[in-house]
Amino acid sequence: MHQPNRVRVGRLRSLLAAAVVAASGLGAQEPAAIQVQAHASKWDYPKELKVPEGSRTHLVEKGDTLWDLAGKYLGNSYAWPQIWELNQWVKDPHWIYPGDPLVIDLTRAVATPDSLPEGVANLLPDQHRADPSAVRRPELGFSFQDFIQLPFLAPQGAEAHYKSQGAFVLTSNRREDRRFLAEGETVYLNGGADQGVKGGDRFLVLKTVARKVSHPLHPRQHLGDVIQQVGVIRVLTVQSKGSVAIIERCMDTVEAGDHLVRFVEPANLPAQLRTDTADPIKIAPDAAAVVYAREGRLNIGGGDMVIVDKGSANGLKVGDVLLGVRLRPYPVGPEGDRHPATETAVHYLGQALVVRADAQTATCRILRSTEEVRMGDVLTR
């Protein structure tokens, strides 16, 4: 995200501080209006701001979230909708930008039973919570940070996929001496007003990371190319054939030559873990096998994402939690037999959440693992 000039930020902080003093009754009774400095933001933020009595303003800094600000100023992170309510120009609470001025009603900072989670509302100071998880932020199995690192398989090949999506190309960047780009850097794309691009539009950055991937258990079976989502850019200036944009978020480096498709806000998925994890795990007839891990990793653990060889055509859907197992044969024949008879043990490895389901393949995020997951291991419903 764009970082405002420090001088302008300092000036605005001084103005905001003066407004807080005015709102407290030490200055004029009518709140003084302050001018909000221009800055890069997706939202139509107020250009002039008045701070009501009992309120203050916060100038958003990189890394701020409404959740954290509610905890800081209101003493209760669960009260973040109260901040959003007073700043209706923020259309999506997941996105606030450095330089955005937020009005915060400090009179709402008093902790009451209605403003606290039920598990802690009636506790006295010398009591302990019976359930420490009562006030924890709900665990997410899949969040925006995971979304912009998600890999998926294009069975028809990367180029065919980009063409079918009407993808644009990130052609270059402002600083020609830089190849690997990060958040806040200016880039150029080959789509403009003639192609329907508008100021404020956001695009998902896609990168081809592996070609002609083969099935680890069936090497002659080619699965396609792997494409990875690496970030989000936002258009600043539109011309007829091209546009200027800024890298808004990324978890991996962005480069000229990466492809761009229209961005759709992803949904957060809760981590709803299964309890039927006692060995032996029953394997479904259409169980999936792990066929790809990011960056070619051999050992995969919690938080990593994998691609499996089953998809929506096999009934998989986003939100499904699969159990990871490994099949391990062991000998049961007479000692010394050159080709002893064997049995197969099924061992529990962990759990994975389906976060993208294509027709023949799916992408899963490992939620828990008791040991490393490997290529060819099984994920079953």
KOLLO-781692 format. One record per residue (C-alpha): chain; residue number from 1; x negated, y, z. Coordinates in pm, whole numbers, plus 50000, padded with zeros to 5 digits. Each point is the difference from the previous one (the first is absolute). Layout:
<recs>
{kette A; nr NUM; X X; Y Y; Z Z} $
...
</recs>
This chain:
<recs>
{kette A; nr 1; X 50000; Y 50000; Z 50000} $
{kette A; nr 2; X 49897; Y 50357; Z 49941} $
{kette A; nr 3; X 49830; Y 50170; Z 50295} $
{kette A; nr 4; X 50076; Y 50375; Z 50032} $
{kette A; nr 5; X 49713; Y 50246; Z 50010} $
{kette A; nr 6; X 49872; Y 50023; Z 50359} $
{kette A; nr 7; X 50015; Y 50379; Z 50001} $
{kette A; nr 8; X 50361; Y 49999; Z 49895} $
{kette A; nr 9; X 50080; Y 49728; Z 50252} $
{kette A; nr 10; X 49837; Y 50202; Z 50278} $
{kette A; nr 11; X 50197; Y 50308; Z 49902} $
{kette A; nr 12; X 50324; Y 49803; Z 49995} $
{kette A; nr 13; X 49924; Y 49847; Z 50339} $
{kette A; nr 14; X 49961; Y 50352; Z 50142} $
{kette A; nr 15; X 50331; Y 50102; Z 49850} $
{kette A; nr 16; X 50169; Y 49688; Z 50137} $
{kette A; nr 17; X 49856; Y 50065; Z 50346} $
{kette A; nr 18; X 50136; Y 50355; Z 49988} $
{kette A; nr 19; X 50339; Y 49861; Z 49906} $
{kette A; nr 20; X 49996; Y 49765; Z 50300} $
{kette A; nr 21; X 49931; Y 50295; Z 50228} $
{kette A; nr 22; X 50284; Y 50194; Z 49842} $
{kette A; nr 23; X 50235; Y 49703; Z 50040} $
{kette A; nr 24; X 49914; Y 49968; Z 50370} $
{kette A; nr 25; X 50141; Y 50345; Z 50071} $
{kette A; nr 26; X 49669; Y 50180; Z 50049} $
{kette A; nr 27; X 50048; Y 50191; Z 49675} $
{kette A; nr 28; X 50311; Y 50121; Z 49824} $
{kette A; nr 29; X 50325; Y 49821; Z 50077} $
{kette A; nr 30; X 50057; Y 49928; Z 49630} $
{kette A; nr 31; X 49746; Y 49734; Z 49885} $
{kette A; nr 32; X 49735; Y 50151; Z 49779} $
{kette A; nr 33; X 49989; Y 49874; Z 49643} $
{kette A; nr 34; X 49668; Y 49864; Z 49876} $
{kette A; nr 35; X 49889; Y 49933; Z 49645} $
{kette A; nr 36; X 49900; Y 49644; Z 49921} $
{kette A; nr 37; X 49683; Y 49978; Z 49794} $
{kette A; nr 38; X 50029; Y 49826; Z 49663} $
{kette A; nr 39; X 49866; Y 49644; Z 50000} $
{kette A; nr 40; X 50041; Y 49672; Z 49811} $
{kette A; nr 41; X 50312; Y 49817; Z 50113} $
{kette A; nr 42; X 50266; Y 49790; Z 49833} $
{kette A; nr 43; X 50269; Y 50178; Z 50200} $
{kette A; nr 44; X 50151; Y 50346; Z 49955} $
{kette A; nr 45; X 49875; Y 50116; Z 50339} $
{kette A; nr 46; X 50132; Y 50330; Z 50146} $
{kette A; nr 47; X 49799; Y 50298; Z 49878} $
{kette A; nr 48; X 50107; Y 50201; Z 50306} $
{kette A; nr 49; X 50046; Y 49852; Z 50344} $
{kette A; nr 50; X 50171; Y 50110; Z 50321} $
{kette A; nr 51; X 49933; Y 49804; Z 50318} $
{kette A; nr 52; X 50309; Y 49963; Z 50223} $
{kette A; nr 53; X 49974; Y 50057; Z 50373} $
{kette A; nr 54; X 49859; Y 49698; Z 50180} $
{kette A; nr 55; X 49840; Y 49864; Z 49685} $
{kette A; nr 56; X 49655; Y 49998; Z 49851} $
{kette A; nr 57; X 49849; Y 49920; Z 49662} $
{kette A; nr 58; X 49742; Y 49744; Z 49899} $
{kette A; nr 59; X 49788; Y 50038; Z 49690} $
{kette A; nr 60; X 49965; Y 49652; Z 49853} $
{kette A; nr 61; X 49649; Y 49859; Z 49981} $
{kette A; nr 62; X 49877; Y 49700; Z 49805} $
{kette A; nr 63; X 50108; Y 49680; Z 50175} $
{kette A; nr 64; X 50297; Y 50152; Z 50184} $
{kette A; nr 65; X 50328; Y 49806; Z 50014} $
{kette A; nr 66; X 50335; Y 50097; Z 50150} $
{kette A; nr 67; X 49966; Y 49699; Z 50232} $
{kette A; nr 68; X 49671; Y 50130; Z 50143} $
{kette A; nr 69; X 50122; Y 50361; Z 50023} $
{kette A; nr 70; X 50310; Y 49893; Z 50192} $
{kette A; nr 71; X 49779; Y 49816; Z 50247} $
{kette A; nr 72; X 49771; Y 50302; Z 50035} $
{kette A; nr 73; X 50259; Y 50277; Z 50040} $
{kette A; nr 74; X 50315; Y 49821; Z 50120} $
{kette A; nr 75; X 49840; Y 49724; Z 50204} $
{kette A; nr 76; X 50192; Y 49735; Z 49810} $
{kette A; nr 77; X 49898; Y 49876; Z 49656} $
{kette A; nr 78; X 50347; Y 49855; Z 49946} $
{kette A; nr 79; X 50127; Y 50360; Z 49993} $
{kette A; nr 80; X 49839; Y 50069; Z 49659} $
{kette A; nr 81; X 50346; Y 50042; Z 49832} $
{kette A; nr 82; X 50050; Y 50311; Z 50218} $
{kette A; nr 83; X 49704; Y 50166; Z 49826} $
{kette A; nr 84; X 50125; Y 49890; Z 49659} $
{kette A; nr 85; X 50347; Y 50138; Z 50082} $
{kette A; nr 86; X 49857; Y 50351; Z 50051} $
{kette A; nr 87; X 49799; Y 49987; Z 49676} $
{kette A; nr 88; X 50254; Y 49890; Z 49743} $
{kette A; nr 89; X 49780; Y 50115; Z 49712} $
{kette A; nr 90; X 49794; Y 49684; Z 50064} $
{kette A; nr 91; X 50198; Y 49757; Z 49783} $
{kette A; nr 92; X 49806; Y 49687; Z 50098} $
{kette A; nr 93; X 49868; Y 49967; Z 50359} $
{kette A; nr 94; X 49719; Y 49771; Z 49885} $
{kette A; nr 95; X 49836; Y 50289; Z 49813} $
{kette A; nr 96; X 49881; Y 50323; Z 50158} $
{kette A; nr 97; X 49713; Y 50198; Z 49855} $
{kette A; nr 98; X 49706; Y 50198; Z 50144} $
{kette A; nr 99; X 50113; Y 50359; Z 50033} $
{kette A; nr 100; X 50371; Y 49918; Z 50043} $
{kette A; nr 101; X 50142; Y 50196; Z 50298} $
{kette A; nr 102; X 50231; Y 49799; Z 50225} $
{kette A; nr 103; X 50232; Y 50154; Z 50259} $
{kette A; nr 104; X 50012; Y 49793; Z 50322} $
{kette A; nr 105; X 50263; Y 50059; Z 50268} $
{kette A; nr 106; X 49810; Y 49968; Z 50328} $
{kette A; nr 107; X 50323; Y 50005; Z 50203} $
{kette A; nr 108; X 50053; Y 49644; Z 49878} $
{kette A; nr 109; X 49682; Y 49882; Z 50168} $
{kette A; nr 110; X 50179; Y 49912; Z 50324} $
{kette A; nr 111; X 50010; Y 49621; Z 50039} $
{kette A; nr 112; X 50357; Y 49879; Z 50061} $
{kette A; nr 113; X 50148; Y 49648; Z 49997} $
{kette A; nr 114; X 50152; Y 50078; Z 49660} $
{kette A; nr 115; X 49665; Y 50095; Z 49851} $
{kette A; nr 116; X 49807; Y 49691; Z 50114} $
{kette A; nr 117; X 50016; Y 49637; Z 49887} $
{kette A; nr 118; X 50243; Y 49797; Z 50209} $
{kette A; nr 119; X 49721; Y 49783; Z 50142} $
{kette A; nr 120; X 49840; Y 50293; Z 50190} $
{kette A; nr 121; X 50282; Y 50250; Z 50050} $
{kette A; nr 122; X 50084; Y 49903; Z 50361} $
{kette A; nr 123; X 49656; Y 49919; Z 50140} $
{kette A; nr 124; X 49869; Y 50177; Z 50310} $
{kette A; nr 125; X 49638; Y 50122; Z 50006} $
{kette A; nr 126; X 49877; Y 49707; Z 50208} $
{kette A; nr 127; X 50165; Y 49735; Z 49786} $
{kette A; nr 128; X 49840; Y 49806; Z 49718} $
{kette A; nr 129; X 50159; Y 49901; Z 49675} $
{kette A; nr 130; X 50109; Y 49638; Z 49989} $
{kette A; nr 131; X 49959; Y 50013; Z 49622} $
{kette A; nr 132; X 49690; Y 50205; Z 49898} $
{kette A; nr 133; X 50114; Y 49985; Z 49636} $
{kette A; nr 134; X 50313; Y 50203; Z 50081} $
{kette A; nr 135; X 49836; Y 50331; Z 49906} $
{kette A; nr 136; X 49761; Y 49881; Z 49733} $
{kette A; nr 137; X 50045; Y 50122; Z 49649} $
{kette A; nr 138; X 50164; Y 49719; Z 49801} $
{kette A; nr 139; X 49741; Y 49793; Z 49815} $
{kette A; nr 140; X 50018; Y 50033; Z 49624} $
{kette A; nr 141; X 49918; Y 49707; Z 49780} $
{kette A; nr 142; X 49966; Y 50226; Z 49699} $
{kette A; nr 143; X 49953; Y 50377; Z 49992} $
{kette A; nr 144; X 49904; Y 50271; Z 49752} $
{kette A; nr 145; X 49629; Y 49939; Z 50067} $
{kette A; nr 146; X 50050; Y 49638; Z 49891} $
{kette A; nr 147; X 50207; Y 50105; Z 49698} $
{kette A; nr 148; X 49717; Y 50205; Z 49850} $
{kette A; nr 149; X 49765; Y 49701; Z 50022} $
{kette A; nr 150; X 50238; Y 49738; Z 49862} $
{kette A; nr 151; X 49878; Y 49762; Z 49723} $
{kette A; nr 152; X 50232; Y 49816; Z 49761} $
{kette A; nr 153; X 49971; Y 49774; Z 49697} $
{kette A; nr 154; X 50089; Y 50112; Z 49646} $
{kette A; nr 155; X 50045; Y 49667; Z 49816} $
{kette A; nr 156; X 50019; Y 50174; Z 49662} $
{kette A; nr 157; X 49672; Y 50184; Z 50066} $
{kette A; nr 158; X 49926; Y 50344; Z 50142} $
{kette A; nr 159; X 50025; Y 50196; Z 49675} $
{kette A; nr 160; X 50338; Y 49849; Z 49914} $
{kette A; nr 161; X 50124; Y 50080; Z 50349} $
{kette A; nr 162; X 49889; Y 50363; Z 49978} $
{kette A; nr 163; X 50168; Y 50036; Z 49661} $
{kette A; nr 164; X 50326; Y 49850; Z 50126} $
{kette A; nr 165; X 50002; Y 50249; Z 50290} $
{kette A; nr 166; X 49927; Y 50302; Z 49778} $
{kette A; nr 167; X 49689; Y 50070; Z 50205} $
{kette A; nr 168; X 49793; Y 50315; Z 49964} $
{kette A; nr 169; X 49622; Y 50008; Z 50039} $
{kette A; nr 170; X 49790; Y 50198; Z 50245} $
{kette A; nr 171; X 49766; Y 50149; Z 49739} $
{kette A; nr 172; X 49746; Y 50196; Z 50208} $
{kette A; nr 173; X 49942; Y 50201; Z 50315} $
{kette A; nr 174; X 49894; Y 50355; Z 50078} $
{kette A; nr 175; X 49655; Y 49907; Z 50130} $
{kette A; nr 176; X 49826; Y 49824; Z 49713} $
{kette A; nr 177; X 49714; Y 49888; Z 50228} $
{kette A; nr 178; X 50236; Y 49777; Z 50199} $
{kette A; nr 179; X 50114; Y 49658; Z 49883} $
{kette A; nr 180; X 50167; Y 49865; Z 50313} $
{kette A; nr 181; X 50273; Y 50235; Z 50121} $
{kette A; nr 182; X 50177; Y 50039; Z 50332} $
{kette A; nr 183; X 50288; Y 50190; Z 50160} $
{kette A; nr 184; X 50030; Y 50370; Z 49921} $
{kette A; nr 185; X 49809; Y 49989; Z 49670} $
{kette A; nr 186; X 50141; Y 50149; Z 49679} $
{kette A; nr 187; X 50065; Y 49769; Z 49704} $
{kette A; nr 188; X 50149; Y 50023; Z 49650} $
{kette A; nr 189; X 50247; Y 49771; Z 49824} $
{kette A; nr 190; X 50116; Y 49961; Z 49642} $
{kette A; nr 191; X 50369; Y 50057; Z 50072} $
{kette A; nr 192; X 50167; Y 50342; Z 49998} $
{kette A; nr 193; X 50329; Y 50178; Z 49945} $
{kette A; nr 194; X 50046; Y 49832; Z 49661} $
{kette A; nr 195; X 50002; Y 49663; Z 50180} $
{kette A; nr 196; X 50238; Y 50115; Z 50276} $
{kette A; nr 197; X 49740; Y 50072; Z 50267} $
{kette A; nr 198; X 50093; Y 50275; Z 50248} $
{kette A; nr 199; X 49820; Y 50184; Z 50276} $
{kette A; nr 200; X 50022; Y 49806; Z 50326} $
{kette A; nr 201; X 50036; Y 49661; Z 49827} $
{kette A; nr 202; X 49806; Y 49722; Z 50167} $
{kette A; nr 203; X 49829; Y 49707; Z 49831} $
{kette A; nr 204; X 49863; Y 49672; Z 50130} $
{kette A; nr 205; X 49639; Y 49933; Z 49898} $
{kette A; nr 206; X 49935; Y 49651; Z 49859} $
{kette A; nr 207; X 49663; Y 49833; Z 49939} $
{kette A; nr 208; X 49921; Y 49670; Z 49824} $
{kette A; nr 209; X 49785; Y 49803; Z 50246} $
{kette A; nr 210; X 49987; Y 49647; Z 49852} $
{kette A; nr 211; X 50064; Y 49851; Z 49658} $
{kette A; nr 212; X 50111; Y 49654; Z 49888} $
{kette A; nr 213; X 50036; Y 49863; Z 50352} $
{kette A; nr 214; X 50017; Y 49620; Z 50014} $
{kette A; nr 215; X 50190; Y 49789; Z 50251} $
{kette A; nr 216; X 49753; Y 49874; Z 50267} $
{kette A; nr 217; X 50160; Y 49653; Z 50000} $
{kette A; nr 218; X 50057; Y 49983; Z 49624} $
{kette A; nr 219; X 49708; Y 50183; Z 49831} $
{kette A; nr 220; X 50149; Y 49964; Z 49652} $
{kette A; nr 221; X 50313; Y 50188; Z 50104} $
{kette A; nr 222; X 49949; Y 50371; Z 49931} $
{kette A; nr 223; X 50219; Y 50228; Z 50210} $
{kette A; nr 224; X 49928; Y 50342; Z 49848} $
{kette A; nr 225; X 49828; Y 50323; Z 50106} $
{kette A; nr 226; X 50007; Y 50147; Z 50350} $
{kette A; nr 227; X 50100; Y 50365; Z 50037} $
{kette A; nr 228; X 49954; Y 50187; Z 50326} $
{kette A; nr 229; X 50181; Y 50307; Z 50127} $
{kette A; nr 230; X 49738; Y 50244; Z 50131} $
{kette A; nr 231; X 50167; Y 50334; Z 50075} $
{kette A; nr 232; X 50254; Y 50272; Z 49925} $
{kette A; nr 233; X 49948; Y 50325; Z 49810} $
{kette A; nr 234; X 50229; Y 50307; Z 49988} $
{kette A; nr 235; X 50033; Y 50228; Z 49698} $
{kette A; nr 236; X 49909; Y 50365; Z 50060} $
{kette A; nr 237; X 50006; Y 50161; Z 49654} $
{kette A; nr 238; X 50173; Y 49875; Z 49685} $
{kette A; nr 239; X 49903; Y 50082; Z 49642} $
{kette A; nr 240; X 50152; Y 49865; Z 49681} $
{kette A; nr 241; X 49777; Y 49692; Z 49956} $
{kette A; nr 242; X 49821; Y 49972; Z 50333} $
{kette A; nr 243; X 50018; Y 50084; Z 50368} $
{kette A; nr 244; X 49779; Y 50093; Z 50293} $
{kette A; nr 245; X 50054; Y 49798; Z 50318} $
{kette A; nr 246; X 49854; Y 49941; Z 50344} $
{kette A; nr 247; X 49919; Y 49665; Z 50163} $
{kette A; nr 248; X 50247; Y 50001; Z 50286} $
{kette A; nr 249; X 49926; Y 49665; Z 50165} $
{kette A; nr 250; X 49762; Y 49716; Z 49926} $
{kette A; nr 251; X 49840; Y 49714; Z 50189} $
{kette A; nr 252; X 49769; Y 49900; Z 49715} $
{kette A; nr 253; X 49802; Y 50213; Z 49759} $
{kette A; nr 254; X 50179; Y 50152; Z 49699} $
{kette A; nr 255; X 49820; Y 50025; Z 49664} $
{kette A; nr 256; X 50053; Y 50145; Z 49655} $
{kette A; nr 257; X 50160; Y 49729; Z 49788} $
{kette A; nr 258; X 50239; Y 49885; Z 50272} $
{kette A; nr 259; X 50364; Y 49978; Z 49895} $
{kette A; nr 260; X 50297; Y 50188; Z 50144} $
{kette A; nr 261; X 50363; Y 49893; Z 50039} $
{kette A; nr 262; X 50292; Y 50178; Z 50164} $
{kette A; nr 263; X 49985; Y 49983; Z 50379} $
{kette A; nr 264; X 50295; Y 49863; Z 50197} $
{kette A; nr 265; X 49992; Y 50042; Z 50379} $
{kette A; nr 266; X 49946; Y 49653; Z 50155} $
{kette A; nr 267; X 50190; Y 49868; Z 50299} $
{kette A; nr 268; X 49825; Y 49907; Z 50324} $
{kette A; nr 269; X 50053; Y 49634; Z 50092} $
{kette A; nr 270; X 50008; Y 49889; Z 50366} $
{kette A; nr 271; X 49788; Y 49710; Z 50117} $
{kette A; nr 272; X 50261; Y 49738; Z 50088} $
{kette A; nr 273; X 49790; Y 49702; Z 50096} $
{kette A; nr 274; X 50128; Y 49644; Z 49989} $
{kette A; nr 275; X 49993; Y 49768; Z 50300} $
{kette A; nr 276; X 50014; Y 49662; Z 49822} $
{kette A; nr 277; X 49623; Y 49970; Z 49990} $
{kette A; nr 278; X 49936; Y 49671; Z 50182} $
{kette A; nr 279; X 49806; Y 49735; Z 49807} $
{kette A; nr 280; X 50085; Y 49822; Z 49786} $
{kette A; nr 281; X 50152; Y 50273; Z 49781} $
{kette A; nr 282; X 50260; Y 49873; Z 49754} $
{kette A; nr 283; X 49897; Y 50100; Z 49647} $
{kette A; nr 284; X 50274; Y 50100; Z 49757} $
{kette A; nr 285; X 49998; Y 49831; Z 49656} $
{kette A; nr 286; X 49945; Y 50338; Z 49829} $
{kette A; nr 287; X 49725; Y 50120; Z 50238} $
{kette A; nr 288; X 49756; Y 50255; Z 49857} $
{kette A; nr 289; X 49622; Y 49982; Z 49976} $
{kette A; nr 290; X 49760; Y 50293; Z 50053} $
{kette A; nr 291; X 49844; Y 50083; Z 49664} $
{kette A; nr 292; X 49838; Y 50342; Z 50053} $
{kette A; nr 293; X 49860; Y 50213; Z 50281} $
{kette A; nr 294; X 49885; Y 50360; Z 49976} $
{kette A; nr 295; X 49640; Y 50048; Z 49892} $
{kette A; nr 296; X 49957; Y 49626; Z 49953} $
{kette A; nr 297; X 49984; Y 49933; Z 50374} $
{kette A; nr 298; X 49945; Y 49639; Z 50096} $
{kette A; nr 299; X 50120; Y 50038; Z 50358} $
{kette A; nr 300; X 50324; Y 50190; Z 50054} $
{kette A; nr 301; X 50133; Y 50126; Z 50333} $
{kette A; nr 302; X 50272; Y 50210; Z 50156} $
{kette A; nr 303; X 50086; Y 50314; Z 49804} $
{kette A; nr 304; X 49859; Y 49869; Z 49671} $
{kette A; nr 305; X 50220; Y 49961; Z 49693} $
{kette A; nr 306; X 50014; Y 49694; Z 49776} $
{kette A; nr 307; X 50182; Y 49895; Z 49684} $
{kette A; nr 308; X 50182; Y 49665; Z 49986} $
{kette A; nr 309; X 50116; Y 49791; Z 49705} $
{kette A; nr 310; X 50374; Y 50017; Z 50073} $
{kette A; nr 311; X 50235; Y 50295; Z 49960} $
{kette A; nr 312; X 50360; Y 50110; Z 49970} $
{kette A; nr 313; X 50074; Y 49719; Z 49754} $
{kette A; nr 314; X 49930; Y 49764; Z 50292} $
{kette A; nr 315; X 50220; Y 50195; Z 50242} $
{kette A; nr 316; X 49732; Y 50214; Z 50165} $
{kette A; nr 317; X 50107; Y 50354; Z 50085} $
{kette A; nr 318; X 49847; Y 50303; Z 50170} $
{kette A; nr 319; X 50026; Y 49965; Z 50378} $
{kette A; nr 320; X 49966; Y 49620; Z 50012} $
{kette A; nr 321; X 49756; Y 49876; Z 50264} $
{kette A; nr 322; X 49805; Y 49692; Z 49892} $
{kette A; nr 323; X 49798; Y 49759; Z 50211} $
{kette A; nr 324; X 49641; Y 49937; Z 49894} $
{kette A; nr 325; X 49878; Y 49640; Z 50021} $
{kette A; nr 326; X 49703; Y 49796; Z 49887} $
{kette A; nr 327; X 50022; Y 49638; Z 49888} $
{kette A; nr 328; X 49713; Y 49797; Z 50141} $
{kette A; nr 329; X 49956; Y 49633; Z 49899} $
{kette A; nr 330; X 49829; Y 49765; Z 50244} $
{kette A; nr 331; X 49897; Y 49631; Z 49969} $
{kette A; nr 332; X 50203; Y 49724; Z 50161} $
{kette A; nr 333; X 49852; Y 49696; Z 49821} $
{kette A; nr 334; X 49756; Y 49742; Z 50138} $
{kette A; nr 335; X 49659; Y 50129; Z 50103} $
{kette A; nr 336; X 49745; Y 49964; Z 49725} $
{kette A; nr 337; X 50258; Y 49994; Z 49721} $
{kette A; nr 338; X 49863; Y 50193; Z 49702} $
{kette A; nr 339; X 50345; Y 50128; Z 49908} $
{kette A; nr 340; X 50193; Y 50007; Z 50330} $
{kette A; nr 341; X 50371; Y 50069; Z 50012} $
{kette A; nr 342; X 50089; Y 50350; Z 50117} $
{kette A; nr 343; X 50279; Y 50192; Z 50164} $
{kette A; nr 344; X 50059; Y 50374; Z 49972} $
{kette A; nr 345; X 50028; Y 50232; Z 50299} $
{kette A; nr 346; X 50175; Y 50336; Z 49975} $
{kette A; nr 347; X 49846; Y 50278; Z 50209} $
{kette A; nr 348; X 50157; Y 50338; Z 50073} $
{kette A; nr 349; X 49788; Y 50298; Z 49888} $
{kette A; nr 350; X 50220; Y 50305; Z 50050} $
{kette A; nr 351; X 50286; Y 50203; Z 49853} $
{kette A; nr 352; X 50034; Y 50218; Z 49692} $
{kette A; nr 353; X 50258; Y 50257; Z 49890} $
{kette A; nr 354; X 50116; Y 50018; Z 49638} $
{kette A; nr 355; X 49954; Y 50365; Z 49896} $
{kette A; nr 356; X 50045; Y 49968; Z 49623} $
{kette A; nr 357; X 50178; Y 49728; Z 49805} $
{kette A; nr 358; X 49957; Y 49970; Z 49624} $
{kette A; nr 359; X 50155; Y 49722; Z 49795} $
{kette A; nr 360; X 49716; Y 49746; Z 50024} $
{kette A; nr 361; X 49774; Y 50142; Z 50272} $
{kette A; nr 362; X 50026; Y 50198; Z 50323} $
{kette A; nr 363; X 49774; Y 50218; Z 50215} $
{kette A; nr 364; X 49991; Y 49927; Z 50373} $
{kette A; nr 365; X 49841; Y 50175; Z 50298} $
{kette A; nr 366; X 49850; Y 49778; Z 50269} $
{kette A; nr 367; X 50169; Y 50092; Z 50330} $
{kette A; nr 368; X 49828; Y 49751; Z 50229} $
{kette A; nr 369; X 49727; Y 49742; Z 49957} $
{kette A; nr 370; X 49863; Y 49740; Z 50239} $
{kette A; nr 371; X 49709; Y 49937; Z 49763} $
{kette A; nr 372; X 49889; Y 50121; Z 49659} $
{kette A; nr 373; X 50228; Y 49950; Z 49701} $
{kette A; nr 374; X 49836; Y 49874; Z 49679} $
{kette A; nr 375; X 50077; Y 49959; Z 49631} $
{kette A; nr 376; X 50243; Y 49712; Z 49947} $
{kette A; nr 377; X 50149; Y 50013; Z 50351} $
{kette A; nr 378; X 50377; Y 49965; Z 50012} $
{kette A; nr 379; X 50264; Y 50258; Z 50096} $
{kette A; nr 380; X 50340; Y 49844; Z 50062} $
{kette A; nr 381; X 50347; Y 50115; Z 50100} $
</recs>
